[in-house]
Amino acid sequence: MAIDAYGNTLGASSATTAATSTINPKGVLGKDDFLQLLLLELKYQDPTAPMDSEKILTQTSQLATLESTENTNKALEKLASALSSSMQYSGIAAIGKIADTGSNAVILSEGEDVDFELYFPDDVASGDVNILDKNGNILRTMEVGTTDAGVVSYTWDGKNNNGIAMDEGVYYVESSYTKTDGTNATTRLGLYPIESIKFDSGKTYAKLGSNYVDFSTIKEVMDN
């Protein structure tokens, strides 16, 4: 008679199940288990009616397939671990380079301002920050005064140059400016220097401006 952890009497079937669960709690058979079952079948087969050789070959083939699958899974796990480490090292090597997120879009919600950051790789003497629609038309122009090289924060109130509030939706940000040496240059939203790398829960994050973004979402990394 078997008794469970709560003092209840277990029947023969329940006791067997409990014992099996203790021996193999996950209920998963590996290649060694299948090999033992095959050997037991051969050991206790009826001498007058031995197992069909074709059946033995089939079971042996299944055993080989199972072992191959287990080896493949182990190799894939090692590969995934190696790729994860490689991604982390790639992130560290990218510090100081320029990341392109692949988009210069901002989203305007009704009644709200839009905060964004632009990166100027050079000292700025003067220039403009332009808000454009999907067709490339300039809706709003904001002046850029003398500005040191680096990431600069801006706020758009959601209005065009005539003071009319724009519909909520997706808009785009670009800038044309004159450097202190008198030459002209451009920049846009989505281009930032990678200031640092952070690892969290197996993922790599890059600090772009004042935000951390998933490193895997960066479209391109370029020399500064």
Summary of the structure (lengths in Angstrom):
residues: 224
radius of gyration: 33.0
end to end distance: 76.6
largest distance: 101.4
contacts: 555
relative contact order: 0.15
helix: 31%
strand: 37%
